[in-house]
């Protein structure tokens, strides 16, 4: 029986998606893997269908479930929560711009088992040089510590525990938002769980590969916020 449900939401960015999936399928641990395709272009969809048969994971095309345009993270989270609760195992989200190591998934499961009252357990993200990067560049000191964090955990590579999944129904997530990692992190602490950042569990993060316009936040913040406000993008 699987020890976890692992999911990857995908929106194009075929090159990073291929790296993400390959790394997950080569990772150690006993888990079931699902890829949620959020209205990607035909080339990406074709790759996912072919890779699913070849590598042995499940692919769910959101176009078969909803007519709502991408991003559909709320639907992904709701479907994933149900998969995890049906199996009574934690949910691990690994996004399509993240490359895990062979021990990443097992390390998150081990931390969940040893730390007190975990709600979320996040792997820290690094760049190609091994330095902590977005969204954890507020961490300035490298270590292998597992820290109780008051910061929100990103869903780049994060475990959500079964007790928290049982207590908070993702059907309650807001309809007018696109992303939910900040809200769910806060909700976890609000209802009494502890969130942990695993500084020694490092994963490569290639930020915003599937939605490159979001890089404007760092290159041209004025244009980014104009797009965010007037086009109603990136609603957190």
C-alpha positions in Angstrom: 0.0 0.0 0.0 1.3 3.5 -0.9 2.5 5.7 1.9 1.6 8.9 0.1 -0.3 10.5 -2.8 2.1 12.6 -4.8 0.6 15.1 -7.3 2.0 17.5 -9.9 -0.2 20.2 -11.4 1.0 20.9 -15.0 0.5 23.9 -17.3 2.8 23.5 -20.3 6.5 24.3 -19.6 7.2 21.0 -21.2 10.9 20.9 -20.5 10.6 21.5 -16.8 7.6 19.2 -16.6 9.6 16.4 -18.1 12.4 17.0 -15.6 10.0 17.1 -12.7 8.2 13.8 -13.7 11.5 12.0 -14.4 12.9 12.9 -11.0 9.7 11.9 -9.2 9.5 8.5 -10.9 13.2 7.9 -10.0 12.7 8.9 -6.4 12.6 6.4 -3.6 9.5 5.7 -1.4 6.2 4.0 -1.8 3.7 6.4 -3.3 1.0 6.8 -6.0 1.7 9.6 -8.5 -0.9 11.7 -10.3 -0.3 14.5 -12.8 -3.1 17.1 -13.2 -3.0 18.7 -16.7 -4.5 22.1 -16.6 -5.4 22.9 -20.2 -1.9 22.5 -21.6 -1.1 22.7 -25.3 -1.5 19.5 -27.4 2.3 18.9 -27.3 2.3 18.7 -23.5 -0.9 16.7 -23.3 0.6 14.2 -25.8 3.7 13.9 -23.8 1.8 13.3 -20.5 -0.4 10.5 -22.1 2.7 8.8 -23.5 4.8 9.2 -20.4 2.0 7.9 -18.2 1.8 4.7 -20.1 5.6 4.3 -20.2 6.5 5.3 -16.7 3.4 4.1 -14.8 1.7 7.2 -13.3 -1.8 8.5 -13.7 -2.7 11.6 -15.6 -5.9 13.6 -15.1 -6.9 16.1 -17.8 -8.9 18.9 -16.2 -10.6 19.6 -19.5 -12.5 16.4 -18.9 -13.7 17.7 -15.5 -14.3 21.5 -15.9 -14.8 24.2 -18.5 -13.2 26.8 -16.2 -10.0 28.3 -17.8 -6.6 27.7 -16.2 -5.5 28.1 -13.4 -7.6 25.5 -11.7 -5.6 24.9 -8.5 -8.7 24.7 -6.4 -10.1 21.7 -8.3 -6.7 20.0 -8.3 -6.5 20.4 -4.5 -10.0 19.1 -4.0 -9.4 16.0 -6.2 -6.0 15.4 -4.5 -7.4 15.7 -1.0 -10.1 13.1 -1.8 -7.4 10.7 -3.2 -5.3 11.1 -0.1 -8.3 10.7 2.3 -9.6 7.7 0.4 -6.1 6.1 0.9 -5.6 7.5 4.4 -2.1 8.8 3.4 -0.5 12.2 3.3 -0.6 14.4 0.2 2.6 15.6 -1.3 2.5 18.4 -3.9 5.5 18.8 -6.2 5.1 21.5 -8.8 6.2 21.3 -12.4 9.1 23.7 -12.0 10.7 21.6 -9.2 13.3 18.8 -9.5 13.4 16.5 -6.5 16.2 14.2 -5.3 16.0 10.4 -4.9 15.4 10.7 -1.2 13.1 13.8 -1.1 9.8 12.1 -0.8 11.0 9.6 1.8 12.6 12.4 3.8 9.4 14.4 3.9 7.5 11.2 5.1 10.2 10.6 7.8 9.9 14.2 9.1 6.2 13.9 9.2 6.5 10.8 11.4 9.1 12.2 13.8 8.0 15.8 14.3 5.2 16.8 16.7 1.7 17.6 15.3 2.7 18.4 11.7 0.2 20.1 9.4 2.5 20.9 6.5 6.1 19.9 5.9 7.9 21.8 3.1 11.2 21.0 1.4 13.3 24.2 0.9 14.0 25.3 -2.6 17.4 26.1 -4.1 18.8 27.4 -7.4 21.4 25.7 -9.6 24.2 26.9 -7.3 22.5 25.3 -4.3 21.5 28.6 -2.7 18.1 29.0 -1.1 15.8 30.8 -3.6 12.3 31.9 -4.1 10.0 31.5 -2.2 12.4 30.7 0.7 15.1 33.3 0.1 14.1 34.8 3.5 16.2 32.0 5.0 19.7 33.4 5.1 21.6 30.7 7.1 22.1 27.3 5.6 21.6 24.3 7.8 20.0 20.8 7.9 17.6 21.8 10.6 13.8 21.1 10.5 12.3 24.4 11.8 8.9 25.2 13.1 8.1 28.1 10.8 5.7 31.1 11.1 6.2 31.8 7.4 3.8 30.5 4.9 5.0 27.3 3.1 4.9 27.3 -0.7 3.5 24.2 -2.5 6.7 23.9 -4.5 7.4 20.6 -2.7 5.2 20.2 0.4 3.6 17.4 2.4 0.1 17.9 3.9 -0.7 15.5 6.8 -3.7 13.3 7.0 -5.0 14.9 10.3 -5.0 18.3 8.7 -6.7 17.0 5.5 -9.4 15.5 7.8 -9.9 18.8 9.6 -10.0 21.2 6.8 -12.1 20.6 3.7 -10.6 22.1 0.5 -14.2 22.7 -0.7 -14.1 25.7 1.6 -11.3 27.4 -0.4 -12.3 30.8 -1.9 -13.8 30.8 -5.4 -12.1 34.1 -6.3 -8.5 33.1 -5.7 -6.0 31.3 -7.9 -3.4 30.1 -5.4 -3.9 28.7 -1.9 -0.6 27.9 -0.3 -0.5 31.0 1.9 -4.1 30.5 3.0 -3.7 26.8 3.7 -0.5 27.4 5.6 -2.2 29.9 7.8 -5.2 27.6 8.2 -3.0 24.8 9.4 -1.6 26.9 12.2 -5.0 28.5 13.0 -6.5 25.1 13.8 -3.6 24.0 15.9 -1.1 22.3 13.7 2.7 23.0 13.3 4.2 23.8 10.0 7.8 22.7 9.4 10.4 23.9 6.9 13.0 21.2 6.2 16.2 23.2 5.4 18.2 20.0 4.8 15.7 18.7 2.2 16.7 20.7 -0.8 14.9 20.7 -4.2 15.9 22.6 -7.3 13.3 25.3 -8.1 13.0 27.0 -11.5 10.5 29.6 -10.6 7.4 30.4 -12.8 8.4 28.2 -15.7 4.8 27.5 -16.5 3.7 31.1 -16.2 6.7 33.2 -17.2 4.8 36.5 -17.0 5.0 36.2 -13.2 8.8 36.9 -13.5 7.7 40.5 -14.1 7.3 40.7 -10.4 11.1 40.9 -10.1 12.0 42.5 -13.5 9.2 45.0 -13.8 7.1 45.1 -10.6 4.9 48.0 -11.8 3.8 46.1 -14.9 3.4 43.0 -12.9 1.0 44.6 -10.5 -0.9 46.3 -13.3 -1.5 42.9 -14.9 -2.3 41.4 -11.5 -5.0 44.1 -10.8 -6.5 44.7 -14.2 -6.3 41.2 -15.6 -7.2 39.6 -12.3 -4.1 37.4 -12.4 -2.2 35.6 -9.6 -4.9 36.0 -7.0 -3.7 34.8 -3.6 
